[in-house]
């Protein structure tokens, strides 16, 4: 049982690294490239395991794992967790964007209805009230977007 300390440490370090890389905000296209490169490495590793199973068994034994297939399963499990984290982040980003869009559409609809109602009631003062309504809607939309960004940051 003591021979399994190395694989456990390696798997835990891999999980920590995956968590750090996946959950942080991507600042460039290199983040996506790293994920694709990791997936490519796993696919090559799996193909290697099919073609040369004895070599995979030897590599697994060097690390402290009994069989090569177990090493492959550990890699697949790590990839599964990375995919789950990525999907969660993508879903929360989409929810925030959808909320912002729905609020902007609702505010635009209210502004249009107010302008239409105001046009039918007093057409001569339309221009001054339209400018005031536009300024108020812009300020409200910016406040809504700021609130949504703070809410999104709390969920991460």
KENUDO-228050 format. One record per residue (C-alpha): residue number from 1; residue in three letters; x, y, z negated. Coordinates in Angstrom, 3 decimals. Example, Ala and Ser with C-alpha at 12.3 -4.5 7.8 and 13.67 -1.06 7.14 Angstrom:
BEGIN
- 1,ALA,12.300,-4.500,-7.800
- 2,SER,13.670,-1.060,-7.140
# end
This chain:
BEGIN
- 1,UNK,0.000,0.000,0.000
- 2,UNK,2.917,2.366,-0.623
- 3,UNK,4.050,2.069,3.017
- 4,UNK,0.973,4.040,4.080
- 5,UNK,2.078,7.360,2.567
- 6,UNK,3.667,8.608,5.821
- 7,UNK,0.581,8.096,8.007
- 8,UNK,-1.615,9.691,5.369
- 9,UNK,0.630,12.750,5.159
- 10,UNK,0.834,13.021,8.951
- 11,UNK,-2.935,12.738,9.358
- 12,UNK,-3.588,15.328,6.640
- 13,UNK,-1.060,17.717,8.204
- 14,UNK,-2.688,17.186,11.597
- 15,UNK,-6.126,17.943,10.138
- 16,UNK,-4.811,21.132,8.517
- 17,UNK,-3.157,22.203,11.773
- 18,UNK,-6.309,21.446,13.777
- 19,UNK,-8.415,23.408,11.315
- 20,UNK,-6.100,26.390,11.491
- 21,UNK,-5.825,26.382,15.283
- 22,UNK,-9.474,25.708,16.026
- 23,UNK,-11.201,27.987,13.529
- 24,UNK,-9.120,31.095,14.110
- 25,UNK,-10.255,33.631,16.650
- 26,UNK,-8.680,33.026,20.044
- 27,UNK,-6.674,36.091,21.001
- 28,UNK,-5.713,34.947,24.478
- 29,UNK,-6.064,32.247,27.061
- 30,UNK,-3.164,30.392,25.435
- 31,UNK,-5.569,29.123,22.767
- 32,UNK,-7.652,27.350,25.407
- 33,UNK,-4.489,26.104,27.107
- 34,UNK,-3.266,24.584,23.829
- 35,UNK,-6.550,22.721,23.367
- 36,UNK,-6.432,21.401,26.922
- 37,UNK,-2.808,20.359,26.513
- 38,UNK,-3.632,18.476,23.298
- 39,UNK,-6.479,16.679,25.076
- 40,UNK,-4.187,15.774,27.966
- 41,UNK,-1.593,14.381,25.541
- 42,UNK,-4.250,12.237,23.865
- 43,UNK,-5.442,10.886,27.225
- 44,UNK,-1.869,10.038,28.251
- 45,UNK,-1.341,8.430,24.840
- 46,UNK,-4.488,6.309,25.299
- 47,UNK,-3.410,5.239,28.799
- 48,UNK,0.029,4.379,27.437
- 49,UNK,-1.639,2.251,24.755
- 50,UNK,-3.573,0.292,27.383
- 51,UNK,-0.586,-0.280,29.669
- 52,UNK,2.057,-0.914,26.969
- 53,UNK,0.281,-2.224,23.853
- 54,UNK,3.439,-3.739,22.344
- 55,UNK,5.241,-0.387,22.486
- 56,UNK,2.296,1.292,20.808
- 57,UNK,2.373,-1.383,18.113
- 58,UNK,6.081,-0.715,17.567
- 59,UNK,5.485,3.043,17.323
- 60,UNK,2.643,2.490,14.880
- 61,UNK,4.814,0.208,12.772
- 62,UNK,7.568,2.878,12.678
- 63,UNK,5.074,5.404,11.317
- 64,UNK,3.733,2.892,8.807
- 65,UNK,0.519,1.774,10.464
- 66,UNK,-0.099,-1.949,10.972
- 67,UNK,-1.447,-1.888,14.549
- 68,UNK,-1.185,0.389,17.539
- 69,UNK,-4.937,0.488,18.003
- 70,UNK,-5.278,1.995,14.536
- 71,UNK,-2.885,4.760,15.560
- 72,UNK,-5.020,5.419,18.627
- 73,UNK,-8.200,5.492,16.530
- 74,UNK,-6.614,8.028,14.155
- 75,UNK,-5.805,10.242,17.144
- 76,UNK,-9.353,9.940,18.438
- 77,UNK,-10.763,10.793,15.008
- 78,UNK,-8.607,13.935,14.866
- 79,UNK,-9.802,14.903,18.335
- 80,UNK,-13.407,14.349,17.276
- 81,UNK,-12.997,16.722,14.303
- 82,UNK,-11.344,19.321,16.517
- 83,UNK,-14.250,19.122,18.981
- 84,UNK,-16.802,19.489,16.177
- 85,UNK,-15.054,22.604,14.842
- 86,UNK,-14.846,24.131,18.319
- 87,UNK,-18.528,23.458,18.996
- 88,UNK,-19.518,25.004,15.669
- 89,UNK,-17.566,28.177,16.405
- 90,UNK,-18.969,28.400,19.931
- 91,UNK,-22.544,27.943,18.650
- 92,UNK,-22.187,30.635,15.983
- 93,UNK,-20.746,33.040,18.559
- 94,UNK,-23.674,32.339,20.887
- 95,UNK,-26.175,32.885,18.055
- 96,UNK,-24.669,36.277,17.219
- 97,UNK,-24.715,37.360,20.869
- 98,UNK,-28.309,36.176,21.287
- 99,UNK,-29.370,38.077,18.162
- 100,UNK,-27.686,41.251,19.414
- 101,UNK,-29.343,40.889,22.798
- 102,UNK,-32.793,40.274,21.301
- 103,UNK,-32.464,43.317,19.064
- 104,UNK,-31.285,45.505,21.938
- 105,UNK,-34.203,44.366,24.104
- 106,UNK,-36.668,44.978,21.269
- 107,UNK,-35.291,48.483,20.679
- 108,UNK,-35.406,49.273,24.394
- 109,UNK,-39.010,48.062,24.545
- 110,UNK,-39.994,50.248,21.591
- 111,UNK,-38.227,53.218,23.141
- 112,UNK,-40.022,52.636,26.461
- 113,UNK,-43.396,52.363,24.718
- 114,UNK,-42.762,55.512,22.680
- 115,UNK,-41.765,57.401,25.806
- 116,UNK,-44.846,56.157,27.659
- 117,UNK,-47.159,57.019,24.742
- 118,UNK,-45.564,60.417,24.364
- 119,UNK,-45.834,61.128,28.124
- 120,UNK,-49.562,60.467,28.094
- 121,UNK,-50.156,62.608,24.978
- 122,UNK,-47.995,65.693,25.646
- 123,UNK,-46.225,65.809,28.990
- 124,UNK,-44.689,69.321,28.453
- 125,UNK,-42.482,68.394,25.475
- 126,UNK,-41.378,65.062,26.906
- 127,UNK,-37.751,65.964,27.602
- 128,UNK,-36.863,67.122,24.068
- 129,UNK,-38.463,64.112,22.364
- 130,UNK,-36.890,61.657,24.838
- 131,UNK,-33.423,62.933,23.940
- 132,UNK,-34.154,62.538,20.221
- 133,UNK,-35.535,59.002,20.695
- 134,UNK,-32.523,58.015,22.789
- 135,UNK,-30.093,59.271,20.122
- 136,UNK,-31.979,57.430,17.367
- 137,UNK,-32.074,54.170,19.375
- 138,UNK,-28.351,54.355,20.132
- 139,UNK,-27.510,54.868,16.454
- 140,UNK,-29.821,52.027,15.408
- 141,UNK,-28.338,49.665,18.021
- 142,UNK,-24.779,50.421,16.847
- 143,UNK,-25.791,49.797,13.215
- 144,UNK,-27.409,46.498,14.228
- 145,UNK,-24.303,45.338,16.092
- 146,UNK,-22.066,46.248,13.121
- 147,UNK,-24.348,44.275,10.780
- 148,UNK,-24.347,41.267,13.118
- 149,UNK,-20.539,41.255,13.285
- 150,UNK,-20.302,41.312,9.473
- 151,UNK,-22.820,38.454,9.253
- 152,UNK,-20.860,36.453,11.843
- 153,UNK,-17.597,36.953,9.905
- 154,UNK,-19.250,35.651,6.720
- 155,UNK,-20.295,32.419,8.480
- 156,UNK,-16.729,31.635,9.443
# end
